[in-house]
C-alpha cells in the first residue's frame, strides 16, 4: 500500500505525532489541480525527455486514449503512460529526477492560496496528508518541501532489479480508493477535519470531512 511517512519540517525531533496533531486532527489535500495548477505527473513525464521523445510517446498512447473513452478507467491509461515513458528506469534514478523536478517546478506549479491554507492548518497542528492519484515517488519531494506528515499515492511496481516494471502495486489512488487508503493509515473510523479536492475522484474523500473544499483554490503562481 502506497504511503510515505514524512517528518514535518520544523517539528522537534522529540515531539510525538500525537502532540503535533492534538489540536486540529487530520487534514487531507489532493495534489494535482488542488495544491498545483496542473497535473504533476504529465508535467514530469514531459520535463524528463526531449520534446521529440515526448511527442513520439504521446502518439503511441493514442490507442490507450481512445480505449479510455469506453472504459473510463484512469488507472489503465496512467499505467500505459508509465510503461511508455518509465519502464526500465532504476528507482534511484527516478527518485533523483523527481527531486530535481520538484526543485525546479514547485514555484511554477504550487497554488499560493492552497499553500497558505496548508500553512494555516499547520499552525493549528493538524496532521497534514497529501492523497493523490499521481505516483507517490514523483510527489514525495513536493510533500517533503511542504512539510507533509504523510503522503498517500499510487505506487509504481519495480522489478527484482529495482527498475520500473510498468504497472502499479495496488489500485490507482482515486475515488473510493482514497478513502480506503486513509482508513488503512488511520483506522476504519477516520473522519477528516478538512479535505480539499478538485475532481470527481475526490468526492468520497470530501464526504468524510467536516470542511469539504471543492475547487476552492484559484490562484496561479
N, C-alpha and C positions, 0 to 999 in steps of 0.2 A: 504494500500500500504506500502510495507516494506522499510522504510528508517529511518536511525537513525542519528540525528544531533549530532556531537561530537565536543566539544570545542578543538581547536588546542592547543597542548602542547606548552607552551612558548608564546602564544598570550596574549596581555594585556587584562585584563577583560573589559577595556573601549574602546578597539579597535573594531570598527564596522566591519561587514563582508565585506562591500563594500571597506573599507580601506585596508583590508587584501588581496583582490583579484584584485585590480585595475590594477596591472602590467601585469599579465600573463593570466588571465581567468581561465577556468575550465579544469582540467586535470583528466582523468579517468583511473584507473588501474583495470583490472581484478585481482582476488586474486589467485585462485588455478592454479598453473603452471606458473603464471606470477610473482607475488610477492613471491610465495612459490615454493618449488621444487616438491611438490606433492599435491594431493587432501587433503585438511584440514579436510573435513567432514568425510571422510572414516577413516583418522588417528584418529580423535576424537572418533568415534564410537569404534574403536579398542582399544584405550587407556583407555576408561572408564569401560571396562568389562574384565573379565578373558579371557585368550586365548581359553579356552573350550567354554565359552559362545559366544565368537565372531565366532568361527568356526561353532557352532551349528546354530547361526543366519544366517550366510552366506549360510549354507546348505539349510535352509528354504527359502532363497531368490533365489534359483536356478530356480524355475518356472518363477519368475519375470524376471530373467536374460535371460531366453530362450525366453520369450514373447517379450523382448526388441529387439531381432533380427528381429522381424516382424514389430513392431510399431515404433521403434527408438525414443521413447519419453522418454527422460532422466528424466523428471519430474515424470513419473509414477514409474520408478524403484527407484528413490530417495524417493518418498512417501512410497513405500513398505519398504525401509530401516528404515525410521522414525517410521513406525508402529511396525516393528520388534524390534528395539533397544530402542526407546524412548517413546513409547506410555505410558501414565500414569505418566510420570516423572513431578514433580512440576516445574513450571517456575523458582522459586527461587533456587532450587537445580541445575537445568540445567545451569543457569547463573553462579553459583558458580563453577561448574565443568568446564565451558568454561573459566573462569578466570584462574583457576589453570592450565588447559591445555595450555593456551597461555603463561603463565609464564614459564612453563617447556619447551614447544616446539618451541617457537618463535626463539631461537637461532639455532634450528635444521631445521626449515622449511623455514625461510625467505632468499631469494637470496640476497647476498651482493650487486651485481651490480644493482638489482632492487631498493633496499633501497637507494643506492647512487643517482640514478636518481630521486627517490621520494624526497630526500633531496635537490637536485638541484632545482627542481620545487618549493619546499618550500621556498628556498632562494629568488626566483623570485616572491614570494607572490601569487602563484597560489592557487586556491581553489581545494584541493586535495580530490578526491572522489574514493572510492572503490565500484565497481559494480560487484557483484558476484552471481553466482547461488547457492552457499552454504547458509545454514540458517544464517540469519543475527545475531542471538543470539550466534552462535558459533564464527563468525568472529569479532564481536564487540570488544572483548578485544584486538585483534591484531590491529584493526583500532584505538582504543584509544592509544595504545602504539606507533603507528606510527604518531599520531597527525592528523588523518584524519578530514576533515571538515564535511564529510557526508559519511555514509555507506548506500548503496542500495543493498538489498539482498532478497533472498527467505524468506518469513515469515512463521514460523510454526503456525499452528492453536492450540489454547488452549481451553479447555472446561470451563464450568461455575465454576469449582473448580480450575482453573488456572493450569491444568495439560495438557501435550502434548496430543492432540486429535488424532494425527496420520495423519494429512493432512496439507495443506497449506492454507494461506489466499492469494488469488490471484494466479497468474501463477508463474511457475518456472522462475527465473530471468536469462534467457538465450536467445541469438539470438535477434530477434526484441523486445523482452520484455525489454532488457537492454535499448534500445533507448526510449521506451515508459516510462520507469521509470525516465530516465534522463529528458525527456520532462515534465513529471509531476512535477519534482523537480525544473526545471529551465525555463520552458516555451517551447512552441512548436517550437520555432526557435533556440533552443540550438545548438551551434556549439562549439566543444571542441578545446582547444589549442593543446591538445595531448591526445592520448589514447593508451593503451598497453594491449595486449591480446595474447593468445596462441592457441586458438581453433577456429573452425568454429562458435562457439557460441558467438564469439566476433566480427564477421565480420561487422555486422550492426553498432556497436559502433565505430569501427575503421573508418568506412566510413564517419562519421560526424566529423572527427578530422583533423586539419591541419597537425599534425605529427602523423602518424599511425605506431606504433611499434608492429610488429607481430613476436613473438618468438625472441625478441632481447636480452633477459636476459638469460645467460647461467651458471652463477656461482652457485656453491653449497656451503652451509655453511661449 
